[in-house]
């Protein structure tokens, strides 16, 4: 009986160590997941800002293209005048 009790206690101690190791691993992976989520959120915000900047650049390009066209028309009109 004492021998089986000793085996049981050894197994219990081993399982407790495994449980403690698992708890540490869960805590570590939870921190990694939180960090990844923060980085993903920052990336989304950065992408959104880049999209807004690109849209503004597109509008400025369109306006500049229009001004260039108007300048060309004006130049031709001045030549013909």
FIRO-770990 format. One record per atom (N, C-alpha, C, O): x, y, z; residue in one letter; atom name. Coordinates in pm, whole numbers, plus 50000, padded with zeros to 5 digits. Layout:
<rs>
east:X&north:Y&up:Z&rest:A&atom:CA
...
</rs>
This chain:
<rs>
east:50082&north:49881&up:50000&rest:X&atom:N
east:50000&north:50000&up:50000&rest:X&atom:CA
east:50086&north:50125&up:50000&rest:X&atom:C
east:50057&north:50222&up:49930&rest:X&atom:O
east:50193&north:50122&up:50080&rest:X&atom:N
east:50281&north:50238&up:50089&rest:X&atom:CA
east:50352&north:50262&up:49957&rest:X&atom:C
east:50375&north:50376&up:49917&rest:X&atom:O
east:50387&north:50152&up:49888&rest:X&atom:N
east:50454&north:50165&up:49759&rest:X&atom:CA
east:50361&north:50232&up:49656&rest:X&atom:C
east:50404&north:50319&up:49581&rest:X&atom:O
east:50236&north:50191&up:49654&rest:X&atom:N
east:50142&north:50251&up:49559&rest:X&atom:CA
east:50114&north:50397&up:49597&rest:X&atom:C
east:50090&north:50481&up:49510&rest:X&atom:O
east:50117&north:50426&up:49727&rest:X&atom:N
east:50100&north:50566&up:49772&rest:X&atom:CA
east:50216&north:50651&up:49723&rest:X&atom:C
east:50196&north:50765&up:49680&rest:X&atom:O
east:50338&north:50598&up:49729&rest:X&atom:N
east:50457&north:50669&up:49683&rest:X&atom:CA
east:50449&north:50694&up:49533&rest:X&atom:C
east:50483&north:50804&up:49487&rest:X&atom:O
east:50406&north:50595&up:49456&rest:X&atom:N
east:50392&north:50609&up:49311&rest:X&atom:CA
east:50288&north:50717&up:49281&rest:X&atom:C
east:50307&north:50801&up:49193&rest:X&atom:O
east:50178&north:50712&up:49354&rest:X&atom:N
east:50072&north:50812&up:49336&rest:X&atom:CA
east:50124&north:50953&up:49364&rest:X&atom:C
east:50096&north:51046&up:49288&rest:X&atom:O
east:50199&north:50969&up:49471&rest:X&atom:N
east:50254&north:51100&up:49508&rest:X&atom:CA
east:50353&north:51150&up:49403&rest:X&atom:C
east:50357&north:51269&up:49372&rest:X&atom:O
east:50433&north:51059&up:49348&rest:X&atom:N
east:50527&north:51098&up:49242&rest:X&atom:CA
east:50452&north:51144&up:49117&rest:X&atom:C
east:50487&north:51245&up:49056&rest:X&atom:O
east:50348&north:51070&up:49081&rest:X&atom:N
east:50269&north:51108&up:48964&rest:X&atom:CA
east:50199&north:51242&up:48988&rest:X&atom:C
east:50193&north:51326&up:48899&rest:X&atom:O
east:50148&north:51259&up:49108&rest:X&atom:N
east:50082&north:51384&up:49142&rest:X&atom:CA
east:50179&north:51502&up:49134&rest:X&atom:C
east:50146&north:51608&up:49082&rest:X&atom:O
east:50299&north:51482&up:49186&rest:X&atom:N
east:50401&north:51587&up:49181&rest:X&atom:CA
east:50438&north:51619&up:49036&rest:X&atom:C
east:50457&north:51735&up:48999&rest:X&atom:O
east:50448&north:51513&up:48955&rest:X&atom:N
east:50480&north:51533&up:48814&rest:X&atom:CA
east:50370&north:51610&up:48744&rest:X&atom:C
east:50397&north:51701&up:48666&rest:X&atom:O
east:50244&north:51574&up:48771&rest:X&atom:N
east:50131&north:51644&up:48712&rest:X&atom:CA
east:50125&north:51789&up:48757&rest:X&atom:C
east:50090&north:51877&up:48679&rest:X&atom:O
east:50158&north:51815&up:48881&rest:X&atom:N
east:50160&north:51952&up:48932&rest:X&atom:CA
east:50266&north:52035&up:48860&rest:X&atom:C
east:50243&north:52151&up:48828&rest:X&atom:O
east:50382&north:51974&up:48834&rest:X&atom:N
east:50486&north:52044&up:48759&rest:X&atom:CA
east:50440&north:52074&up:48617&rest:X&atom:C
east:50463&north:52183&up:48564&rest:X&atom:O
east:50375&north:51975&up:48556&rest:X&atom:N
east:50324&north:51995&up:48420&rest:X&atom:CA
east:50220&north:52106&up:48420&rest:X&atom:C
east:50219&north:52191&up:48331&rest:X&atom:O
east:50132&north:52106&up:48519&rest:X&atom:N
east:50030&north:52210&up:48529&rest:X&atom:CA
east:50092&north:52347&up:48546&rest:X&atom:C
east:50048&north:52444&up:48483&rest:X&atom:O
east:50193&north:52358&up:48629&rest:X&atom:N
east:50261&north:52486&up:48651&rest:X&atom:CA
east:50329&north:52534&up:48523&rest:X&atom:C
east:50324&north:52652&up:48489&rest:X&atom:O
east:50393&north:52441&up:48453&rest:X&atom:N
east:50457&north:52475&up:48326&rest:X&atom:CA
east:50353&north:52522&up:48225&rest:X&atom:C
east:50377&north:52616&up:48150&rest:X&atom:O
east:50239&north:52455&up:48223&rest:X&atom:N
east:50132&north:52493&up:48130&rest:X&atom:CA
east:50079&north:52632&up:48163&rest:X&atom:C
east:50051&north:52710&up:48073&rest:X&atom:O
east:50064&north:52662&up:48290&rest:X&atom:N
east:50017&north:52795&up:48331&rest:X&atom:CA
east:50113&north:52903&up:48283&rest:X&atom:C
east:50071&north:53008&up:48234&rest:X&atom:O
east:50243&north:52877&up:48298&rest:X&atom:N
east:50343&north:52973&up:48253&rest:X&atom:CA
east:50337&north:52990&up:48101&rest:X&atom:C
east:50350&north:53101&up:48049&rest:X&atom:O
east:50318&north:52879&up:48030&rest:X&atom:N
east:50311&north:52885&up:47884&rest:X&atom:CA
east:50186&north:52963&up:47840&rest:X&atom:C
east:50192&north:53041&up:47744&rest:X&atom:O
east:50074&north:52942&up:47908&rest:X&atom:N
east:49952&north:53016&up:47877&rest:X&atom:CA
east:49974&north:53165&up:47899&rest:X&atom:C
east:49934&north:53247&up:47817&rest:X&atom:O
east:50037&north:53200&up:48011&rest:X&atom:N
east:50064&north:53341&up:48040&rest:X&atom:CA
east:50155&north:53402&up:47933&rest:X&atom:C
east:50133&north:53515&up:47889&rest:X&atom:O
east:50255&north:53327&up:47891&rest:X&atom:N
east:50349&north:53376&up:47790&rest:X&atom:CA
east:50279&north:53395&up:47655&rest:X&atom:C
east:50297&north:53498&up:47590&rest:X&atom:O
east:50200&north:53296&up:47615&rest:X&atom:N
east:50132&north:53308&up:47486&rest:X&atom:CA
east:50023&north:53415&up:47490&rest:X&atom:C
east:49994&north:53478&up:47388&rest:X&atom:O
east:49964&north:53436&up:47605&rest:X&atom:N
east:49866&north:53544&up:47619&rest:X&atom:CA
east:49932&north:53679&up:47599&rest:X&atom:C
east:49878&north:53765&up:47530&rest:X&atom:O
east:50049&north:53697&up:47657&rest:X&atom:N
east:50124&north:53822&up:47638&rest:X&atom:CA
east:50162&north:53841&up:47491&rest:X&atom:C
east:50153&north:53951&up:47438&rest:X&atom:O
east:50204&north:53733&up:47427&rest:X&atom:N
east:50239&north:53740&up:47285&rest:X&atom:CA
east:50117&north:53778&up:47201&rest:X&atom:C
east:50127&north:53859&up:47109&rest:X&atom:O
east:50003&north:53720&up:47235&rest:X&atom:N
east:49881&north:53752&up:47161&rest:X&atom:CA
east:49840&north:53897&up:47181&rest:X&atom:C
east:49799&north:53964&up:47086&rest:X&atom:O
east:49852&north:53947&up:47303&rest:X&atom:N
east:49820&north:54087&up:47330&rest:X&atom:CA
east:49913&north:54179&up:47251&rest:X&atom:C
east:49869&north:54277&up:47191&rest:X&atom:O
east:50041&north:54146&up:47251&rest:X&atom:N
east:50139&north:54226&up:47177&rest:X&atom:CA
east:50107&north:54224&up:47027&rest:X&atom:C
east:50114&north:54327&up:46960&rest:X&atom:O
east:50073&north:54106&up:46976&rest:X&atom:N
east:50040&north:54095&up:46834&rest:X&atom:CA
east:49915&north:54175&up:46801&rest:X&atom:C
east:49906&north:54238&up:46695&rest:X&atom:O
east:49818&north:54174&up:46891&rest:X&atom:N
east:49695&north:54250&up:46869&rest:X&atom:CA
east:49724&north:54400&up:46866&rest:X&atom:C
east:49669&north:54472&up:46783&rest:X&atom:O
east:49809&north:54446&up:46955&rest:X&atom:N
east:49846&north:54587&up:46956&rest:X&atom:CA
east:49919&north:54627&up:46828&rest:X&atom:C
east:49894&north:54733&up:46771&rest:X&atom:O
east:50009&north:54540&up:46784&rest:X&atom:N
east:50082&north:54568&up:46661&rest:X&atom:CA
east:49988&north:54567&up:46540&rest:X&atom:C
east:50002&north:54648&up:46449&rest:X&atom:O
east:49893&north:54475&up:46540&rest:X&atom:N
east:49797&north:54470&up:46430&rest:X&atom:CA
east:49711&north:54596&up:46428&rest:X&atom:C
east:49682&north:54652&up:46322&rest:X&atom:O
east:49671&north:54641&up:46546&rest:X&atom:N
east:49590&north:54764&up:46553&rest:X&atom:CA
east:49669&north:54883&up:46502&rest:X&atom:C
east:49617&north:54967&up:46430&rest:X&atom:O
east:49798&north:54889&up:46540&rest:X&atom:N
east:49883&north:54998&up:46492&rest:X&atom:CA
east:49898&north:54990&up:46340&rest:X&atom:C
east:49899&north:55093&up:46273&rest:X&atom:O
east:49910&north:54870&up:46287&rest:X&atom:N
east:49924&north:54853&up:46142&rest:X&atom:CA
east:49797&north:54899&up:46070&rest:X&atom:C
east:49803&north:54961&up:45964&rest:X&atom:O
east:49681&north:54867&up:46129&rest:X&atom:N
east:49554&north:54910&up:46070&rest:X&atom:CA
east:49546&north:55062&up:46068&rest:X&atom:C
east:49506&north:55122&up:45969&rest:X&atom:O
east:49584&north:55123&up:46180&rest:X&atom:N
east:49581&north:55269&up:46187&rest:X&atom:CA
east:49677&north:55331&up:46087&rest:X&atom:C
east:49646&north:55432&up:46023&rest:X&atom:O
east:49794&north:55271&up:46073&rest:X&atom:N
east:49894&north:55321&up:45978&rest:X&atom:CA
east:49842&north:55306&up:45834&rest:X&atom:C
east:49859&north:55396&up:45752&rest:X&atom:O
east:49780&north:55194&up:45806&rest:X&atom:N
east:49725&north:55172&up:45672&rest:X&atom:CA
east:49613&north:55271&up:45642&rest:X&atom:C
east:49601&north:55321&up:45530&rest:X&atom:O
east:49532&north:55299&up:45741&rest:X&atom:N
east:49424&north:55395&up:45723&rest:X&atom:CA
east:49479&north:55534&up:45695&rest:X&atom:C
east:49430&north:55606&up:45608&rest:X&atom:O
east:49582&north:55572&up:45769&rest:X&atom:N
east:49646&north:55702&up:45747&rest:X&atom:CA
east:49707&north:55708&up:45607&rest:X&atom:C
east:49696&north:55809&up:45538&rest:X&atom:O
east:49772&north:55600&up:45567&rest:X&atom:N
east:49833&north:55595&up:45434&rest:X&atom:CA
east:49726&north:55606&up:45325&rest:X&atom:C
east:49747&north:55671&up:45222&rest:X&atom:O
east:49613&north:55542&up:45348&rest:X&atom:N
east:49503&north:55550&up:45251&rest:X&atom:CA
east:49453&north:55694&up:45239&rest:X&atom:C
east:49426&north:55742&up:45129&rest:X&atom:O
east:49439&north:55762&up:45353&rest:X&atom:N
east:49395&north:55902&up:45351&rest:X&atom:CA
east:49496&north:55990&up:45280&rest:X&atom:C
east:49459&north:56077&up:45201&rest:X&atom:O
east:49625&north:55969&up:45306&rest:X&atom:N
east:49729&north:56047&up:45240&rest:X&atom:CA
east:49728&north:56022&up:45089&rest:X&atom:C
east:49745&north:56115&up:45009&rest:X&atom:O
east:49708&north:55898&up:45050&rest:X&atom:N
east:49703&north:55865&up:44908&rest:X&atom:CA
east:49582&north:55931&up:44841&rest:X&atom:C
east:49592&north:55981&up:44729&rest:X&atom:O
east:49471&north:55932&up:44911&rest:X&atom:N
east:49351&north:55997&up:44856&rest:X&atom:CA
east:49374&north:56147&up:44839&rest:X&atom:C
east:49334&north:56205&up:44738&rest:X&atom:O
east:49438&north:56209&up:44938&rest:X&atom:N
east:49468&north:56353&up:44928&rest:X&atom:CA
east:49566&north:56380&up:44813&rest:X&atom:C
east:49550&north:56477&up:44739&rest:X&atom:O
east:49666&north:56294&up:44798&rest:X&atom:N
east:49762&north:56310&up:44690&rest:X&atom:CA
east:49692&north:56296&up:44554&rest:X&atom:C
east:49724&north:56367&up:44459&rest:X&atom:O
east:49599&north:56204&up:44548&rest:X&atom:N
east:49524&north:56184&up:44424&rest:X&atom:CA
east:49444&north:56309&up:44388&rest:X&atom:C
east:49438&north:56350&up:44272&rest:X&atom:O
east:49383&north:56371&up:44489&rest:X&atom:N
east:49306&north:56494&up:44466&rest:X&atom:CA
east:49397&north:56608&up:44421&rest:X&atom:C
east:49363&north:56683&up:44330&rest:X&atom:O
east:49515&north:56619&up:44486&rest:X&atom:N
east:49609&north:56725&up:44446&rest:X&atom:CA
east:49661&north:56702&up:44305&rest:X&atom:C
east:49678&north:56796&up:44228&rest:X&atom:O
east:49686&north:56576&up:44271&rest:X&atom:N
east:49732&north:56543&up:44137&rest:X&atom:CA
east:49626&north:56579&up:44033&rest:X&atom:C
east:49658&north:56635&up:43928&rest:X&atom:O
east:49502&north:56548&up:44063&rest:X&atom:N
east:49392&north:56580&up:43972&rest:X&atom:CA
east:49381&north:56731&up:43952&rest:X&atom:C
east:49361&north:56778&up:43840&rest:X&atom:O
east:49394&north:56807&up:44062&rest:X&atom:N
east:49387&north:56953&up:44053&rest:X&atom:CA
east:49504&north:57008&up:43972&rest:X&atom:C
east:49487&north:57097&up:43890&rest:X&atom:O
east:49624&north:56953&up:43995&rest:X&atom:N
east:49742&north:56999&up:43921&rest:X&atom:CA
east:49729&north:56967&up:43772&rest:X&atom:C
east:49768&north:57046&up:43687&rest:X&atom:O
east:49673&north:56850&up:43743&rest:X&atom:N
east:49653&north:56810&up:43603&rest:X&atom:CA
east:49556&north:56907&up:43534&rest:X&atom:C
east:49575&north:56946&up:43419&rest:X&atom:O
east:49452&north:56945&up:43607&rest:X&atom:N
east:49354&north:57038&up:43553&rest:X&atom:CA
east:49417&north:57175&up:43528&rest:X&atom:C
east:49392&north:57237&up:43425&rest:X&atom:O
east:49500&north:57221&up:43623&rest:X&atom:N
east:49567&north:57351&up:43607&rest:X&atom:CA
east:49662&north:57348&up:43488&rest:X&atom:C
east:49673&north:57445&up:43414&rest:X&atom:O
east:49732&north:57236&up:43472&rest:X&atom:N
east:49824&north:57223&up:43359&rest:X&atom:CA
east:49747&north:57230&up:43227&rest:X&atom:C
east:49791&north:57297&up:43133&rest:X&atom:O
east:49635&north:57164&up:43220&rest:X&atom:N
east:49553&north:57167&up:43099&rest:X&atom:CA
east:49506&north:57310&up:43069&rest:X&atom:C
east:49510&north:57356&up:42955&rest:X&atom:O
east:49462&north:57379&up:43175&rest:X&atom:N
east:49417&north:57518&up:43159&rest:X&atom:CA
east:49532&north:57607&up:43114&rest:X&atom:C
east:49512&north:57696&up:43031&rest:X&atom:O
east:49652&north:57583&up:43168&rest:X&atom:N
east:49767&north:57663&up:43129&rest:X&atom:CA
east:49802&north:57640&up:42982&rest:X&atom:C
east:49838&north:57734&up:42911&rest:X&atom:O
east:49790&north:57517&up:42936&rest:X&atom:N
east:49819&north:57486&up:42796&rest:X&atom:CA
east:49718&north:57556&up:42705&rest:X&atom:C
east:49754&north:57612&up:42602&rest:X&atom:O
east:49591&north:57551&up:42745&rest:X&atom:N
east:49487&north:57617&up:42666&rest:X&atom:CA
east:49513&north:57767&up:42661&rest:X&atom:C
east:49501&north:57829&up:42556&rest:X&atom:O
east:49550&north:57825&up:42775&rest:X&atom:N
east:49578&north:57969&up:42783&rest:X&atom:CA
east:49698&north:58004&up:42695&rest:X&atom:C
east:49698&north:58106&up:42627&rest:X&atom:O
east:49800&north:57920&up:42697&rest:X&atom:N
east:49920&north:57944&up:42616&rest:X&atom:CA
east:49885&north:57943&up:42469&rest:X&atom:C
east:49934&north:58028&up:42393&rest:X&atom:O
east:49803&north:57848&up:42427&rest:X&atom:N
east:49760&north:57839&up:42286&rest:X&atom:CA
east:49677&north:57963&up:42250&rest:X&atom:C
east:49692&north:58020&up:42142&rest:X&atom:O
east:49591&north:58004&up:42342&rest:X&atom:N
east:49506&north:58121&up:42315&rest:X&atom:CA
east:49592&north:58247&up:42302&rest:X&atom:C
east:49565&north:58333&up:42218&rest:X&atom:O
east:49695&north:58257&up:42384&rest:X&atom:N
east:49783&north:58375&up:42376&rest:X&atom:CA
east:49862&north:58376&up:42246&rest:X&atom:C
east:49887&north:58482&up:42188&rest:X&atom:O
east:49901&north:58257&up:42201&rest:X&atom:N
east:49974&north:58248&up:42074&rest:X&atom:CA
east:49886&north:58292&up:41958&rest:X&atom:C
east:49932&north:58361&up:41867&rest:X&atom:O
east:49763&north:58254&up:41963&rest:X&atom:N
east:49671&north:58284&up:41853&rest:X&atom:CA
east:49618&north:58428&up:41859&rest:X&atom:C
east:49562&north:58477&up:41761&rest:X&atom:O
east:49635&north:58494&up:41971&rest:X&atom:N
east:49582&north:58630&up:41984&rest:X&atom:CA
east:49670&north:58734&up:41921&rest:X&atom:C
east:49638&north:58853&up:41925&rest:X&atom:O
</rs>
